[in-house]
Amino acid sequence: MKFVNFSRTSEPSLVRIGCRFGEGCLDATGAIRAGLLQFPRDVSMLEEVLEVEGGLEDLETQITALGSQSGAVGPHLFDESAVRLHAPVTRPQKLIGIGLNYFDHAQEAGIAVPKTPLLFGMYANAITGPDTPIVLPAVSEKVDYEAELAIVIGSRARNVPVENALRYVAGYTIVHDVSARDLQFSEKQWLRGKSVDTFAPMGPYLVTRAALKDADGLAIGLRLNGRTMQQSNTRNLIFKVPALVSHISQTMTLEPGDVIATGTPAGVGYVRNPPVFLKPGDVVEIEIEGIGILRNSVSGPSHPNKPALGADR
């Protein structure tokens, strides 16, 4: 099942939970408040659902059952094209990136395949939603694109064995791990080049684990102004979803709503000849099979004393 955070154009600051339902979308927040869905508390963001143990799975079961009562949910159905979608997770406690996690990307970068996952941190200020601009910072001239499958954690996970790791996954989404390469490679840590405001577009959906299982074998690609730049498959991940969740949980407790961006495949801009970097006016589309398309435009630097345009928070 595909869940979203959305707001109506008439009430842009009022975020609600929705999900794909037949040919439209169901306002799950409205359905809970109307008593059509049962939930232990009023919720308006998916992160609040994830905080309740088994909450997302419970909602998924109830909404599936509503399929036979479509007449009852009519007042709570909406057309997705008429609303604004937000990132499915906006303030994770942890936003973790995985470096060099596709065999084809390691090969193009000329770097040996890692023996263990390479982790780096990103901050939540970078998160923005679908169809909001990626704002290029004035301090970087080499901003690159990276299509990534992202894991969303659904239950607290600590010292989890690989064979049980999927139990702790709520679902999956897309993260565009935008990277300021000149900042990233000029410092020993990647944090600054990866955590620029608006540099982690996310969405459009959180697709549940029940729908995508271990997310293996999914086509993943990125188009820049309609031109395919990355095209691969999650079967080419070096460390797959269960292995990543297990490995990370050995040293840090994963909390509900934490996000793990699993790495990018071959085709990134900095290794091309000549290199390709993002510029104002570009449009980037990332598509992952079973999840959908995350689309974002690119704009020039914002005023240094004003919030970045398109920030989704």
C-alpha positions as CSV (number, residue, x, y, z in Angstrom):
1,M,0.0,0.0,0.0
2,K,1.2,3.5,-0.8
3,F,0.9,6.1,2.0
4,V,1.5,9.9,1.6
5,N,1.6,13.1,3.7
6,F,-0.4,15.7,1.9
7,S,-2.0,19.1,2.2
8,R,-4.9,20.7,0.3
9,T,-4.2,23.8,-1.8
10,S,-6.8,25.6,0.3
11,E,-5.0,24.7,3.5
12,P,-1.3,24.3,2.6
13,S,0.0,24.3,6.2
14,L,-2.5,21.6,7.4
15,V,-0.8,18.2,6.7
16,R,-2.8,15.0,6.6
17,I,-2.1,11.3,6.0
18,G,-3.4,9.7,2.8
19,C,-3.1,6.5,0.9
20,R,-3.8,5.2,-2.6
21,F,-7.3,3.8,-2.7
22,G,-8.7,2.5,-5.9
23,E,-8.4,5.2,-8.6
24,G,-8.0,8.0,-6.0
25,C,-6.5,8.6,-2.6
26,L,-8.1,8.2,0.9
27,D,-7.8,11.0,3.5
28,A,-6.8,8.6,6.3
29,T,-6.7,11.4,8.9
30,G,-10.2,12.4,8.0
31,A,-11.4,8.7,8.0
32,I,-9.9,8.2,11.5
33,R,-11.6,11.4,12.8
34,A,-14.9,10.2,11.3
35,G,-14.6,6.8,12.9
36,L,-14.2,4.8,9.7
37,L,-10.7,3.8,10.8
38,Q,-9.7,3.0,14.4
39,F,-6.4,4.4,15.7
40,P,-5.4,4.9,19.3
41,R,-4.8,8.7,18.8
42,D,-5.4,11.5,16.4
43,V,-2.6,11.6,13.8
44,S,-1.8,13.9,10.9
45,M,1.7,12.8,9.9
46,L,3.0,9.4,9.0
47,E,5.8,9.8,11.5
48,E,3.1,9.8,14.2
49,V,1.7,6.5,12.9
50,L,5.2,4.9,13.0
51,E,5.5,5.9,16.6
52,V,2.7,3.5,17.5
53,E,4.0,-0.1,17.5
54,G,2.4,-1.9,14.5
55,G,0.4,1.2,13.6
56,L,1.2,1.3,9.9
57,E,0.4,-2.4,9.5
58,D,-2.9,-1.9,11.4
59,L,-4.0,1.0,9.2
60,E,-3.0,-1.0,6.1
61,T,-5.2,-3.9,7.2
62,Q,-8.2,-1.6,8.0
63,I,-7.9,0.3,4.8
64,T,-7.8,-2.9,2.7
65,A,-11.0,-4.0,4.5
66,L,-12.6,-0.7,3.5
67,G,-12.3,-1.6,-0.1
68,S,-15.6,-3.4,0.1
69,Q,-17.3,-0.4,1.6
70,S,-16.2,2.3,-0.9
71,G,-19.5,4.1,-0.6
72,A,-18.8,4.9,3.0
73,V,-15.4,6.6,2.3
74,G,-16.7,8.8,-0.5
75,P,-16.4,12.1,1.5
76,H,-12.8,11.2,2.3
77,L,-11.6,10.5,-1.2
78,F,-9.5,13.0,-3.1
79,D,-7.7,13.4,-6.4
80,E,-3.9,13.3,-5.8
81,S,-3.3,15.9,-8.6
82,A,-5.3,18.4,-6.6
83,V,-3.1,18.4,-3.5
84,R,0.5,19.0,-2.5
85,L,2.5,15.9,-1.5
86,H,5.1,16.3,1.3
87,A,8.0,14.0,2.2
88,P,6.6,10.9,3.9
89,V,9.1,11.4,6.7
90,T,10.1,15.0,7.6
91,R,12.0,14.8,10.9
92,P,13.7,11.4,11.3
93,Q,15.9,11.0,14.4
94,K,18.5,9.6,12.0
95,L,19.0,10.0,8.2
96,I,21.8,7.6,7.3
97,G,23.5,7.3,4.0
98,I,25.3,4.3,2.6
99,G,28.3,5.0,0.3
100,L,29.5,2.8,-2.6
101,N,26.7,0.2,-2.3
102,Y,26.2,-0.7,-5.9
103,F,28.7,-2.9,-7.7
104,D,28.4,-0.8,-10.9
105,H,28.9,2.5,-9.0
106,A,32.0,1.2,-7.2
107,Q,33.4,0.1,-10.6
108,E,32.8,3.4,-12.3
109,A,34.4,5.3,-9.3
110,G,37.4,3.0,-9.5
111,I,37.1,2.0,-5.9
112,A,37.3,-1.5,-4.4
113,V,34.0,-3.0,-3.3
114,P,33.6,-2.3,0.4
115,K,33.9,-5.2,2.8
116,T,31.4,-3.7,5.2
117,P,28.7,-1.0,4.6
118,L,30.1,2.6,4.5
119,L,27.9,4.8,6.7
120,F,27.6,8.5,6.7
121,G,25.2,10.9,8.4
122,M,22.9,13.5,6.9
123,Y,20.7,16.0,8.7
124,A,16.9,16.4,8.4
125,N,17.2,20.1,7.3
126,A,18.1,18.6,3.9
127,I,14.7,16.9,3.5
128,T,12.2,18.3,1.1
129,G,9.2,16.9,-0.7
130,P,8.1,16.0,-4.3
131,D,7.9,18.9,-6.8
132,T,9.8,21.3,-4.6
133,P,13.0,22.9,-5.8
134,I,16.5,21.7,-5.0
135,V,18.2,25.0,-4.2
136,L,21.8,25.2,-5.3
137,P,24.1,26.8,-2.6
138,A,26.2,29.8,-3.6
139,V,29.3,28.0,-2.1
140,S,29.2,25.0,-4.5
141,E,29.7,24.7,-8.2
142,K,29.6,20.9,-8.5
143,V,26.2,19.6,-7.3
144,D,25.6,16.1,-8.4
145,Y,22.5,13.8,-8.5
146,E,22.1,10.3,-6.8
147,A,19.0,8.1,-7.1
148,E,18.5,6.0,-4.0
149,L,16.1,3.5,-2.5
150,A,15.4,4.4,1.1
151,I,14.4,2.1,4.0
152,V,12.0,3.6,6.6
153,I,12.2,1.9,10.0
154,G,9.0,0.9,11.7
155,S,10.1,-0.6,15.1
156,R,13.0,0.0,17.5
157,A,15.8,-2.2,16.3
158,R,18.9,-3.0,18.3
159,N,21.3,-6.0,17.7
160,V,19.0,-7.4,15.1
161,P,20.1,-10.6,13.3
162,V,19.9,-10.5,9.5
163,E,17.2,-13.2,9.3
164,N,14.9,-11.0,11.5
165,A,15.8,-7.6,10.1
166,L,12.8,-7.2,7.8
167,R,10.4,-7.2,10.8
168,Y,11.7,-3.8,11.7
169,V,11.1,-2.2,8.3
170,A,7.9,-0.2,7.9
171,G,8.4,0.3,4.2
172,Y,10.4,2.1,1.4
173,T,10.5,5.4,-0.3
174,I,12.8,7.3,-2.7
175,V,15.6,9.7,-1.6
176,H,17.5,11.9,-3.9
177,D,20.9,12.1,-2.2
178,V,22.0,15.4,-3.8
179,S,25.7,15.9,-3.3
180,A,27.9,19.0,-3.4
181,R,31.0,17.2,-4.7
182,D,33.4,20.1,-4.2
183,L,32.4,20.3,-0.6
184,Q,32.2,16.6,-0.1
185,F,35.7,15.8,-1.5
186,S,37.5,18.8,0.0
187,E,36.8,17.5,3.5
188,K,37.4,14.2,5.3
189,Q,33.8,14.0,6.3
190,W,30.9,14.0,3.9
191,L,28.4,15.7,6.2
192,R,28.7,19.3,4.8
193,G,28.4,18.3,1.1
194,K,25.4,16.0,1.8
195,S,23.3,18.1,4.3
196,V,22.7,21.3,2.4
197,D,19.1,22.6,2.7
198,T,16.8,20.8,0.2
199,F,19.5,18.2,-0.7
200,A,17.4,15.2,0.3
201,P,14.1,15.2,-1.6
202,M,12.0,12.3,-0.5
203,G,8.8,10.6,-1.7
204,P,6.4,10.6,-3.2
205,Y,5.1,7.6,-1.2
206,L,6.0,5.4,1.7
207,V,5.3,1.9,0.2
208,T,4.7,-0.7,2.9
209,R,6.9,-3.8,3.4
210,A,3.9,-6.0,2.7
211,A,3.9,-4.6,-0.8
212,L,7.7,-4.7,-1.6
213,K,9.0,-7.4,0.8
214,D,12.8,-7.0,0.9
215,A,12.8,-4.5,-2.1
216,D,15.2,-6.8,-4.0
217,G,15.0,-6.8,-7.8
218,L,13.5,-3.4,-8.3
219,A,14.4,-1.3,-11.4
220,I,15.9,2.1,-10.4
221,G,16.7,5.0,-12.6
222,L,17.2,8.7,-12.8
223,R,16.4,11.1,-15.7
224,L,17.9,14.6,-16.0
225,N,15.7,16.8,-18.3
226,G,14.3,13.6,-19.8
227,R,17.7,12.0,-20.5
228,T,18.4,8.8,-18.6
229,M,21.5,9.2,-16.5
230,Q,21.2,6.2,-14.1
231,Q,19.6,2.8,-14.8
232,S,20.1,-0.2,-12.6
233,N,18.3,-2.6,-10.3
234,T,18.4,-3.1,-6.6
235,R,19.6,-6.7,-7.1
236,N,23.0,-4.9,-7.8
237,L,23.1,-3.6,-4.2
238,I,26.3,-4.9,-2.5
239,F,24.7,-4.9,1.0
240,K,20.9,-5.5,0.8
241,V,18.1,-4.3,3.0
242,P,18.3,-7.0,5.7
243,A,22.1,-6.8,5.9
244,L,22.0,-3.0,6.3
245,V,19.4,-2.9,9.0
246,S,21.2,-5.6,10.9
247,H,24.6,-4.0,10.5
248,I,23.5,-0.6,11.6
249,S,21.6,-1.9,14.6
250,Q,24.7,-3.5,16.0
251,T,26.1,-0.1,17.0
252,M,23.1,2.3,17.1
253,T,19.5,1.7,18.0
254,L,17.3,2.4,15.0
255,E,14.1,4.2,15.9
256,P,10.7,4.3,14.2
257,G,10.9,6.9,11.4
258,D,14.6,6.6,10.9
259,V,15.6,6.6,7.2
260,I,18.4,4.7,5.5
261,A,19.4,5.7,2.0
262,T,20.8,2.6,0.5
263,G,23.3,4.0,-2.0
264,T,23.3,5.0,-5.7
265,P,24.0,3.0,-8.9
266,A,26.3,3.9,-11.7
267,G,25.9,7.0,-13.8
268,V,26.5,9.9,-11.4
269,G,27.6,13.2,-12.8
270,Y,31.1,13.7,-11.4
271,V,32.6,10.5,-13.1
272,R,31.3,11.4,-16.6
273,N,33.5,12.9,-19.3
274,P,32.8,15.8,-19.3
275,P,31.3,15.9,-15.8
276,V,27.6,16.7,-15.5
277,F,26.4,18.9,-12.6
278,L,23.0,20.3,-11.7
279,K,22.1,23.8,-12.8
280,P,19.1,26.2,-12.4
281,G,16.2,25.1,-14.6
282,D,17.0,21.4,-14.5
283,V,14.3,18.8,-13.7
284,V,15.3,15.6,-12.1
285,E,13.1,12.5,-12.0
286,I,13.9,9.4,-10.0
287,E,11.8,6.3,-10.7
288,I,11.9,3.1,-8.6
289,E,9.7,0.2,-9.6
290,G,6.8,-0.3,-7.2
291,I,7.3,3.1,-5.6
292,G,6.8,5.7,-8.3
293,I,8.5,8.9,-9.5
294,L,10.1,11.6,-7.4
295,R,10.3,14.8,-9.4
296,N,12.2,18.0,-8.4
297,S,13.3,21.1,-10.3
298,V,16.5,22.9,-9.6
299,S,16.8,26.6,-8.7
300,G,19.7,29.0,-8.1
301,P,21.0,30.1,-4.7
302,S,18.5,31.6,-2.3
303,H,19.1,34.9,-0.5
304,P,21.6,34.2,2.4
305,N,19.2,35.7,5.0
306,K,16.1,34.0,3.8
307,P,14.9,30.3,4.1
308,A,15.6,28.1,1.1
309,L,12.8,28.1,-1.5
310,G,10.8,24.9,-1.5
311,A,11.8,23.8,2.0
312,D,9.2,21.3,3.0
313,R,8.8,21.6,6.8
